[in-house]
Amino acid sequence: MQNRKEYLKQLLHQKEWKQEDRDWLLQYLNENDLTDLQEVAAEAYNADLLNTDPVLEREHSARILEKIHQRIGTGGQPAAVVRRIGFSRWKVAVAAIIILVAGAGVLSLLRKPVKQLLVTSGMQRRTVTLPDGSIAYLEPGTTLKYTGNYGRKERNVTLTGEALFKVQKDDKHPFIVASSLISTKVLGTSFNMEARNVTEARVVVLTGMVQVEAKGEENQEDKEVILTANKGAVYNSNTHLLEMSDATDDARFYSQKQQGRFIYDGEEVIKVVNDLQRYYNTEIKVDGRIQHCAFYGDVNIVDDLEKALDLIAVSLNAKINKDRNGNGYVIAGGNCH
């Protein structure tokens, strides 16, 4: 897959790896098909054998090399290759090629097959790249897990919390997100799924098409819906209803959030404030006389909330105050131009 190959190139060029990068590569090496890695490593090996910027810790590289030597011996060309590249960023890639050429498996050299990989976002938003190149953007307090069988027949993940998924198209391996209440099946699309509690779960589709199914229902025909772009579905375990609705505004919100910027071209201030409340998880009140004023401007999500509120205040000649509890904000005064 081209996107996965490009991600491998990017990963192997990085001077430092995050833990999620290490997890991703080890998970990838557990797969049967390592063609992408072989091609990427071969290109890199031919281009630059002398690159010695370290990526893996020395003990990790040494452990891999020791096991390679045990399997294929220390004499001959492979050992010469190892001596030349030292503890470089291509160690894992070249090791994989040597093993493949020797007819051995990579899995046994690294560790036992991964039974389950669990990723938690903690209190921060986190981006996770799955073995097939699909991406999950996790909201704070979210857990995502998948097993070592990911991608062999289906691409199954389990979600607790909220995440936006950008799924690589693969007709032969459906992508399925499961939660305690619903499961969402796609072939290639982008969508947001929220499953924070045992009562309600919701899905909003940005692009493509998904099938949402309520879990544990006797009459499943009444508990399945097909969603296309800008459509959403909510399942409530108390009412046992799976309801579909227009979700154009939600799709816009999730799309702009993922792109890193909220863009407004004459939107009402109250709508802008609602977006900011959702993203920053902070209560914001607006004087009634300016709620429907038009706002023109961009809000970069890397900015803090007060900077974003200042943009609104300046455009309306209004003031930003803390609320009585000191936890939220009030936009007061001002007028429409």
RAZI-V683729 format. One record per helix or strand. SS is the DSSP state (@ for helix, = for strand). FROM is the first residue (numbers start at 1). LEN is the number of residues. Records with the same first field share a line. If there is no record, write none. Layout:
SS->FROM-LEN / FROM-LEN
This chain:
@->2-12 / 19-11 / 35-13 / 58-15 / 77-9 / 91-12 / 107-4 / 220-4 / 248-12 / 269-12 / 288-3 / 305-12
=->117-4 / 126-4 / 135-4 / 143-4 / 155-12 / 175-4 / 182-5 / 190-6 / 200-8 / 209-6 / 224-5 / 231-6 / 241-6 / 261-8 / 284-3 / 294-7 / 319-4 / 329-4
